[in-house]
Amino acid sequence: MSHCDDLDFLTVRTRFASEVRKARKAAGLSQAALAERLGRSQKYISDIELGERSLPLSTMAMILRALDRRLRVEIQISPLRGSKKVAKKS
């Protein structure tokens, strides 16, 4: 994984952390209350909000559903810089 890929991953994790924190506060929930809804610990929620946990999309969606939110993901696939184009065989 290149340095650029690491930055993109960290950006997504940080953005998700911020959105969870905003949605939780807008719902009037404490970290402990959200954790209880999810069957997790308050520390787990704290780690997410601090951007310290890597989460699969399914877990992100589950957390947001507990906050009456939904996850929308846009996927764009592009070649890595410097990658060689692979020719199709005829």
ABEGO torsion letter per residue (X at the ends): XBAAAAAAAAAAAAAAAAAAAAAAAAAGBBAAAAAAAAGBBAAAAAAAAAGABBBBAAAAAAAAAAAGBBBBBBBBBBBBBGBBBBBBBX
